[in-house]
Each structure stands twice: as structure tokens, then as C-alpha cells.
Amino acid sequence: MLRLGAQVRFTDAEIAQARQLGLDLSGVNTVEGYSREVVRLVRLLERNCPDLLETLATALSERTGRPLPAKLRRVR
């Protein structure tokens, strides 16, 4: 990804790789557009695969050391 201020550009390889993950970056040219595309994917996962979304959120939380939002914390 090339970034200049709020503008972003993705290579064809990055677009193809993102497509495999469910992101369509072909028309994205701003940071805001990238964020919208990620939010679109998260909402899709929330509706159709909530367990997968929870697994991804937990893994990301563990990797970054940031706590999960209360909504995603499990009671064990």
C-alpha cells in the first residue's frame, strides 16, 4: 500500500490478496474508503459468522495486547 496523507493506492497483488479475505479494494483510494471496506466485512461476519468474528477479535486482542470491548468478552 502506498499512502500519501489520506490517499492510498494498492498494488494489483494487494488487491488480489485482499479479495481472498473478502475485501474489495479495487475502488478504494482513501484511508476512509479502506476503513469502510473493513467495516463492511466485519458487519458481514457479525451477521453470518459471529463465532468466527469472535475468534478473530480474540486473536487480534491477544496479539496486540489490547483488551476486547465488553460486548465481546466471554464469561467463562
Secondary structure, DSSP 8 states (H G I E B T S, - for coil): -EEETTEEE--HHHHHHHHHHT---TT--BHHHHHHHHHHHHHHHHHH-HHHHHHHHHHHHHHHT----GGG----
